[in-house]
């Protein structure tokens, strides 16, 4: 890539005019002007060599062009991605500087419709994952704690940024932004020019506040690596033969999305000969880890919402039932995995043996149902219980509950 910024600098430093340079390099002034503005797709090698010779430039020793982009990325969206890709297509190297301020970020979250607050590490991960294959894009973050929009604090911010750039040996030629107001601000405080990309959002009509206000309404503008953060997760619990797995399958099909099946059943079949009575205490850790992988996969590939079969509450219930005590690994999963909705199916449907479990008596089913509720209450996990005896009525009630969750984020 021709380093036009460096060539322009050489021409300016030597007090040359475009006409002077064009005359000595056997090209028209118009061609030279287009060349220096990146308007020539395939520059003539002969003309380039003449240009380098006249200006006494060694192409291998040119200073590389370096761009920087500041942003809170709260959250990262495709408008940011477009800006970043446009910038790196014009620069040899691009540095993205993630701005964070705990107090300001928390207020932004409170003013949003997001169900949980993205942390600094969340936003850092989004950037790192999205651009991990582009080695000339570098991700940084800078703490703007205690800095406001006052003129005095803007001067302090500029000093902090200047120190940051020097300490990281970053020597930018250009700042990229989508906000016209940034041109004067960055020139005044950092003495750097700013190139504005798509300020009217004609190519990518999205802003971070749009997503914060209604995440699922702007799903198409949320990058792949960011979507799991906004996916709504719905877990369906209940005892044996309460219709959980069938309901999960029907709902996933209905809402055209993913589901996480109950890993415990698969584990019992693969490792215990298909009989839960062979379970040992250590098995529950493996089951919890397997269930977590199933959930993570379903969430990663979900279309706005993911359905989870039983999750960790049921795993812990079986551990208590057969081992007489909870498992700490399962307990940790219970505390770390959040679900936007938990639907609890009552055990008032006929019991059908799946050949894996042995809690088919009315008394055993009632006791296990009570144990599930006990664990839910202990961990302060709210749930909605469905008591309808007809399968179709249960299905319709679940659909309405799911719609309510989607509506709250749209």
Number of C-alpha atoms within 10 A of each C-alpha: 9 18 17 18 17 17 19 14 11 15 15 12 9 9 9 13 11 16 15 12 19 19 11 14 21 13 15 14 17 12 15 21 15 13 18 18 12 15 12 13 8 8 14 11 9 10 16 16 15 18 20 14 14 12 17 10 15 10 14 7 7 14 12 19 20 20 25 25 20 16 15 17 19 23 22 24 25 19 22 22 18 14 18 22 16 13 26 20 11 17 24 17 20 28 22 18 19 20 18 20 17 14 11 15 18 14 11 16 17 13 12 18 17 19 16 12 15 16 14 18 9 15 19 17 15 21 22 17 12 15 17 13 9 13 9 15 22 16 18 15 17 15 14 18 13 10 15 14 9 9 9 10 14 15 16 16 20 16 14 14 18 15 12 15 14 10 9 9 9 16 14 18 16 20 23 23 23 19 14 15 12 17 18 14 15 16 13 13 16 16 11 16 18 24 16 17 19 16 14 12 12 8 11 17 13 18 19 19 15 14 25 20 17 17 27 23 15 16 18 12 24 22 18 16 16 21 23 22 17 20 22 23 24 23 24 23 27 25 26 22 21 22 22 23 20 13 20 25 18 14 21 19 12 10 16 14 18 24 27 25 21 22 22 23 16 15 20 20 14 11 13 16 12 17 16 20 13 12 17 12 15 11 17 23 19 16 22 25 16 17 25 18 14 19 24 15 16 23 26 18 17 21 19 23 25 29 29 27 25 26 26 27 25 23 25 26 24 21 22 15 14 16 13 11 13 19 20 12 17 24 18 12 19 20 12 8 12 15 16 16 19 22 20 23 25 21 22 17 16 13 17 11 12 11 10 16 14 14 17 16 10 13 10 14 22 17 14 21 21 14 20 22 19 14 18 17 12 9 13 10 17 15 18 13 14 18 15 16 15 10 14 11 13 17 18 11 15 20 15 11 16 20 12 12 16 17 12 13 19 15
